[in-house]
Amino acid sequence: MVDKSLIRNNISSDRVENLADLFYGQIEKGFHPGAALSVYYQGSLVVDLYGGLADRESGKQVSSDTMFILYSCTKPLTAACVYILWERGLLQWDEPVATYWPEFSKNGKEEITIRHVLTHQGGFPQTPSSLTWNKWEDWDFVTRVISGVTPQYKPGEVMAYHPRNYGWVLGEVIRRVDGRPIDQFMSEEIFLPLGMTDSYLGLPRGLGDRVSRVHAMEDCDRAGAIPIYNQPEVHRSVQPSGGGISTARDIARFYSVLNANGSFEGVNLLSPETISEVTRIHAEGTDKSLGGYRRRGLGLVIGDSRMGCTGQPDESSFGHAGAGTSVAWADPVSGLSCAFITNGFRSEKTNVPRLGSISKSVRSLSTT
């Protein structure tokens, strides 16, 4: 059912009902065991849906406070920490990472800049083999390993998605510049001010029962990796590229703030100038890791089909997807912000249309 009290701000109730039918229909058809979808429009929460199973084995239901693994929907949260430091004049996009983290300069990495990392042009996309999931809780070990990595490509010349190294590098830069570990920085500078009370980078003990399990669906092409993200140790680890845990409601709120020029209910997270800077295109081209053409802001993807975009060059929607499961985005033109998080990991062949169909239905809400 749709909460009628959330249908406001000139949003059509019929279109919300259509969106809800699509949302619950995906669960009923077995696209995923469970999911949550939240939409903000012009700063107000207008849709908040959840349903299905949080754990297929036990039969536990998804509830209003169920948290989900974000996978790479975590990356913009980490990027936002960097935005804050940039706005305060504490780091610069084109300054080498080694300026802030001298040990990082080893093995040919001295020219890699903050911008390179944020746009996946740093040239070191592969996760070191020694950084297995059971080592992720040891931040000092992780950063020692990363500091010794040798780039595969010359910095700035090749776009190649860095699935995990992105977050570890930016997290250590934040710690070196500010003094706080990234999990503390993110909590104090983003989650607490914005009222994101169900969001964590490193889950505290005692909250594991609220986290939905990730399920490998019938076409999952990474089934062997799925159990990793159901491990309590991984939930507790600080993995700034893909280890965030949150609700769709909180993530949609985060994007609503970016869509409102960085302010929310009297809290000024970022200036309009910073939002404009990070959401413009900083790099575009074929991604050597992912394949396909990509347009990137700083820590953000611009105009992706999973966001319901059609590939037009003037599209300004920005956001990020999470591997095989989820997508979150904001559209400055319509004023819509959305987070759709599932617990069913699919191959890109079926995941992209699954996410894209929900995003397109969300976009219809603001159409007159």
C-alpha positions, -999 to 999 in steps of 0.1 A, spaced: 0 0 0 10 36 -6 10 60 24 -14 87 10 1 112 35 33 112 15 16 122 -18 19 159 -19 38 187 -36 17 183 -67 27 147 -72 0 127 -90 -14 100 -68 -21 78 -99 16 80 -108 26 71 -73 3 41 -75 18 31 -108 53 33 -92 42 13 -63 27 -14 -85 60 -16 -104 80 -17 -72 59 -45 -56 55 -63 -89 93 -67 -92 93 -84 -58 64 -107 -67 80 -117 -100 112 -127 -82 135 -99 -94 148 -98 -58 136 -110 -24 133 -75 -9 138 -38 -16 132 -3 -5 125 29 -26 124 65 -14 118 96 -34 122 132 -25 107 160 -46 117 196 -41 130 188 -6 101 167 7 98 129 10 70 119 -13 74 82 -17 87 57 9 81 20 -1 96 -12 12 86 -49 10 96 -85 5 121 -106 24 152 -93 42 164 -129 46 150 -156 22 162 -184 44 146 -173 77 116 -156 61 123 -123 79 105 -94 63 119 -61 51 106 -34 74 107 4 75 140 3 94 157 -25 74 192 -14 64 209 -26 32 244 -30 19 251 0 -4 279 -14 -24 292 14 -46 264 37 -37 288 44 -9 313 62 -32 294 95 -34 292 96 4 330 93 5 333 119 -22 312 143 -2 337 141 26 363 152 1 340 180 -11 338 194 24 376 195 28 379 211 -7 354 238 2 373 245 34 405 250 14 422 220 29 429 201 -3 428 207 -40 416 186 -69 448 187 -89 472 183 -60 489 149 -59 476 125 -33 512 122 -21 511 158 -9 487 147 18 499 111 21 537 110 13 540 72 15 516 70 -14 542 83 -39 560 49 -40 563 29 -73 553 56 -97 522 71 -80 537 105 -73 516 122 -101 482 108 -92 460 136 -81 428 138 -61 409 145 -93 423 114 -109 411 92 -80 376 108 -80 372 103 -118 388 68 -118 418 79 -138 444 71 -112 456 41 -131 456 15 -103 421 -1 -106 429 -37 -94 424 -45 -58 457 -60 -44 454 -98 -39 466 -95 -3 435 -73 6 411 -102 12 379 -94 30 391 -107 63 418 -79 63 395 -50 57 390 -42 94 428 -35 97 429 1 82 467 4 88 474 -28 69 451 -18 41 467 16 36 503 1 38 494 -23 10 478 5 -11 508 28 -7 529 1 -23 508 -5 -54 523 0 -88 499 17 -114 489 -2 -145 483 29 -165 497 64 -166 476 87 -144 450 108 -162 453 89 -195 429 60 -190 395 58 -173 393 25 -155 369 20 -126 386 15 -92 361 -6 -73 378 -6 -39 411 13 -42 392 46 -47 377 45 -12 408 34 6 429 62 -10 403 89 -4 397 77 32 434 79 40 437 114 25 407 125 46 424 111 77 457 127 69 442 161 62 416 163 89 429 139 116 397 119 119 391 85 104 367 86 75 340 67 94 340 94 121 343 122 97 314 109 76 292 104 107 300 138 122 300 159 90 273 142 70 251 117 87 244 135 120 238 170 105 214 156 79 196 134 103 207 102 85 202 82 116 203 48 99 236 52 80 270 37 88 304 33 74 314 5 97 284 -10 114 284 -8 152 281 -41 171 245 -50 180 229 -37 148 235 -67 126 200 -80 128 187 -49 111 208 -55 79 193 -74 50 212 -103 36 224 -101 0 211 -129 -22 226 -142 -54 199 -143 -80 196 -169 -107 218 -150 -132 243 -136 -107 277 -136 -123 296 -130 -90 278 -156 -68 311 -166 -51 316 -130 -38 281 -126 -23 288 -144 10 315 -118 17 290 -90 21 269 -111 45 299 -114 70 296 -94 102 333 -86 100 327 -70 66 298 -50 80 320 -37 107 349 -29 84 354 6 71 353 1 33 347 36 18 341 23 -18 314 -2 -11 309 -9 25 282 16 35 251 4 52 219 25 51 182 28 42 168 40 10 152 69 30 186 82 42 203 79 8 174 97 -10 177 124 17 214 128 10 207 133 -27 179 157 -19 205 179 -1 227 179 -32 197 187 -53 189 217 -30 223 233 -35 238 217 -4 213 228 23 187 209 43 164 222 70 187 249 80 219 228 77 244 240 51 263 209 41 280 224 10 278 256 -10 259 259 -43 292 266 -60 307 233 -47 276 214 -58 279 229 -93 316 221 -94 314 184 -85 283 176 -106 297 189 -139 315 165 -162 352 162 -153 360 131 -174 343 111 -201 351 82 -224 352 44 -225 359 29 -192 386 2 -195 374 -17 -165 337 -16 -170 334 -12 -208 310 13 -223 310 51 -224 310 69 -191 306 106 -180 319 113 -146 317 142 -122 338 141 -91 329 108 -74 296 108 -94 283 94 -126 264 118 -149 234 106 -169 233 68 -165 206 44 -179 201 30 -144 190 65 -134 164 64 -162 185 86 -185 184 82 -222 220 91 -231 214 127 -243 244 149 -240 225 176 -220 213 152 -192 224 165 -158 212 138 -135 240 126 -112 244 97 -88 259 62 -86 248 26 -87 258 -2 -64 270 -35 -79 242 -57 -91 216 -43 -67 209 -6 -64 210 30 -77 206 64 -62 205 97 -81 193 133 -82 179 153 -111 184 191 -108 159 198 -136 129 180 -121 138 184 -84 136 146 -79 160 126 -58 157 88 -55 173 58 -38 163 22 -49 181 -5 -30 175 -42 -34 190 -73 -18 190 -94 -50 223 -94 -68 218 -97 -106 240 -96 -137 241 -63 -155 220 -78 -183 190 -79 -160 200 -55 -133 203 -24 -156 167 -27 -169 154 -35 -134 168 -3 -119 162 17 -150 125 9 -151 120 21 -115 140 52 -122 119 60 -153 87 56 -132 101 79 -106 108 105 -133 72 104 -144 61 117 -110 72 153 -119 58 153 -154 29 176 -159 
